[in-house]
Amino acid sequence: MESLFFFLASLTLLCALMVVISKNPVHSVIFLIITFFTISGHYILLNAQFLAAVNIIVYAGAIMVLFLFVIMFLNQGKDSSAEVKTSTLSKIAGAVAGGLLFVVMIAALKDATVATYDPESFNSQIGMVENLGMVLFRDYLLPFELASVLFLTAMVGAVMLGKKETGETHF
């Protein structure tokens, strides 16, 4: 079990690094899909099967198809691969922002404790759908309902934006 965790962790970090390093955007999306699958493997190791399934269906499925669609729609082929010039100021700003993020991560992790396995208090049903639903609808009912209203508004807005007006021609 421990070796599987280290394998998944190293594969996750490698693929996440390749997302950033890859020059081809399609390759970056493929590495991101592999990263999502390895994160789902971590969810399964944590006994959160529902989160693993949702991660694969929503992120590795729907979101990545959307990313690929946008990349293909933009048609960034070899003929339009002009070099992007970045100024020294933007490089310095990126390095400072990355350093500050690293400092914040170290500050957040310095007080973290690693929980040990206790067989008396272990609950094997902690990541199951029933318990997730109980917490979601008992403790977080208002944010859940507000998110549903937000999604409904976004769907209505998308339909209205995509609606073809009379006399309007599309290419």
C-alpha positions as CSV (number, residue, x, y, z in Angstrom):
1,M,0.0,0.0,0.0
2,E,2.8,2.4,0.9
3,S,4.7,1.6,-2.3
4,L,1.5,2.3,-4.4
5,F,1.2,5.7,-2.7
6,F,4.8,6.6,-3.5
7,F,4.3,5.4,-7.1
8,L,1.2,7.4,-7.5
9,A,2.7,10.5,-5.8
10,S,5.8,10.4,-8.0
11,L,3.7,9.9,-11.2
12,T,1.4,12.7,-10.2
13,L,4.3,15.1,-9.6
14,L,6.0,14.1,-12.9
15,C,2.9,14.5,-15.0
16,A,2.0,17.8,-13.3
17,L,5.5,19.0,-14.1
18,M,5.1,17.9,-17.7
19,V,1.9,19.9,-18.0
20,V,3.9,23.0,-17.3
21,I,7.0,22.1,-19.3
22,S,5.4,20.7,-22.5
23,K,5.5,23.1,-25.4
24,N,2.6,21.4,-27.3
25,P,-0.7,22.3,-25.6
26,V,-2.3,18.9,-26.6
27,H,0.5,17.1,-24.8
28,S,-0.1,19.3,-21.8
29,V,-3.8,18.4,-21.7
30,I,-2.9,14.7,-22.0
31,F,-0.5,15.0,-19.1
32,L,-3.2,16.8,-17.1
33,I,-5.6,13.9,-17.8
34,I,-3.0,11.5,-16.4
35,T,-2.5,13.7,-13.4
36,F,-6.3,13.6,-12.7
37,F,-6.3,9.8,-12.9
38,T,-3.4,9.6,-10.5
39,I,-5.2,12.0,-8.1
40,S,-8.2,9.7,-8.3
41,G,-5.9,6.9,-7.3
42,H,-5.0,8.9,-4.2
43,Y,-8.7,9.3,-3.5
44,I,-9.2,5.6,-3.7
45,L,-6.3,5.0,-1.3
46,L,-8.0,7.4,1.1
47,N,-11.3,5.4,0.8
48,A,-13.1,8.2,-1.0
49,Q,-14.4,6.2,-4.0
50,F,-17.1,8.8,-4.8
51,L,-14.6,11.6,-5.1
52,A,-12.4,9.4,-7.3
53,A,-15.4,8.7,-9.6
54,V,-16.4,12.3,-9.7
55,N,-12.9,13.4,-10.4
56,I,-12.6,11.1,-13.4
57,I,-16.0,11.9,-14.8
58,V,-16.0,15.7,-14.3
59,Y,-12.4,16.7,-14.6
60,A,-10.7,14.0,-16.7
61,G,-13.9,13.7,-18.8
62,A,-15.8,16.9,-19.3
63,I,-13.3,19.6,-18.4
64,M,-10.5,18.0,-20.5
65,V,-12.8,17.6,-23.5
66,L,-13.6,21.3,-23.1
67,F,-9.9,22.1,-23.0
68,L,-9.1,20.0,-26.0
69,F,-12.0,21.6,-27.9
70,V,-10.7,25.1,-27.1
71,I,-7.1,24.2,-28.1
72,M,-8.3,22.6,-31.4
73,F,-10.6,25.6,-32.0
74,L,-7.8,28.1,-31.6
75,N,-5.8,26.1,-34.2
76,Q,-2.3,26.9,-32.8
77,G,-0.4,24.9,-35.5
78,K,3.2,25.0,-36.5
79,D,2.6,27.9,-38.9
80,S,1.5,30.2,-36.1
81,S,4.1,29.2,-33.5
82,A,5.7,32.6,-33.2
83,E,8.0,33.0,-30.2
84,V,6.5,34.8,-27.3
85,K,8.7,37.6,-26.0
86,T,8.6,38.0,-22.3
87,S,10.2,41.0,-20.6
88,T,12.7,40.8,-17.8
89,L,10.2,42.4,-15.4
90,S,7.6,39.7,-16.0
91,K,10.2,37.0,-15.4
92,I,11.2,38.7,-12.1
93,A,7.5,39.1,-11.1
94,G,6.9,35.4,-11.9
95,A,9.9,34.3,-9.8
96,V,8.8,36.5,-6.9
97,A,5.3,35.2,-7.0
98,G,6.5,31.6,-7.2
99,G,8.9,32.2,-4.2
100,L,6.1,33.8,-2.2
101,L,3.8,30.8,-2.9
102,F,6.6,28.5,-1.8
103,V,7.0,30.5,1.5
104,V,3.3,30.3,2.1
105,M,3.3,26.5,1.5
106,I,6.2,26.0,3.9
107,A,4.4,28.2,6.5
108,A,1.2,26.2,6.1
109,L,3.0,22.8,6.3
110,K,5.2,23.6,9.3
111,D,2.3,23.1,11.8
112,A,0.8,20.1,10.0
113,T,0.7,16.8,11.7
114,V,0.6,13.4,10.1
115,A,-2.2,11.3,11.5
116,T,-1.4,7.7,12.4
117,Y,-3.7,4.7,11.8
118,D,-5.8,3.9,14.9
119,P,-7.7,0.6,14.4
120,E,-10.2,1.4,17.3
121,S,-11.4,4.7,15.8
122,F,-11.1,3.8,12.1
123,N,-14.3,4.3,10.1
124,S,-14.2,2.5,6.8
125,Q,-17.4,4.3,5.6
126,I,-16.0,7.9,5.9
127,G,-15.6,8.5,2.2
128,M,-18.7,6.8,1.0
129,V,-21.6,8.6,-0.8
130,E,-24.0,8.3,2.1
131,N,-21.8,10.1,4.6
132,L,-20.8,12.7,2.0
133,G,-24.5,13.4,1.4
134,M,-25.2,13.7,5.1
135,V,-22.5,16.2,5.6
136,L,-23.4,18.1,2.4
137,F,-27.1,18.4,3.1
138,R,-26.8,18.8,6.9
139,D,-23.8,21.2,7.4
140,Y,-23.5,22.8,4.0
141,L,-27.1,23.1,2.8
142,L,-27.1,26.8,2.1
143,P,-23.8,26.9,0.1
144,F,-25.0,23.9,-1.8
145,E,-28.3,25.6,-2.7
146,L,-26.5,28.8,-3.6
147,A,-24.2,26.9,-5.9
148,S,-27.2,25.3,-7.6
149,V,-28.8,28.7,-8.2
150,L,-25.4,29.9,-9.6
151,F,-25.2,26.9,-12.0
152,L,-28.8,27.4,-13.1
153,T,-28.1,31.1,-13.9
154,A,-25.0,30.1,-15.8
155,M,-26.9,27.6,-17.9
156,V,-29.6,30.1,-18.7
157,G,-26.9,32.6,-19.6
158,A,-25.2,30.1,-21.9
159,V,-28.5,29.3,-23.7
160,M,-29.3,33.0,-24.1
161,L,-25.8,33.8,-25.5
162,G,-25.9,30.8,-27.8
163,K,-29.4,31.6,-29.1
164,K,-29.5,32.6,-32.7
165,E,-31.4,35.8,-33.4
166,T,-33.7,36.1,-36.4
167,G,-31.8,37.4,-39.4
168,E,-28.4,36.7,-37.8
169,T,-25.9,34.7,-39.9
170,H,-23.2,32.5,-38.4
171,F,-20.1,31.5,-40.4
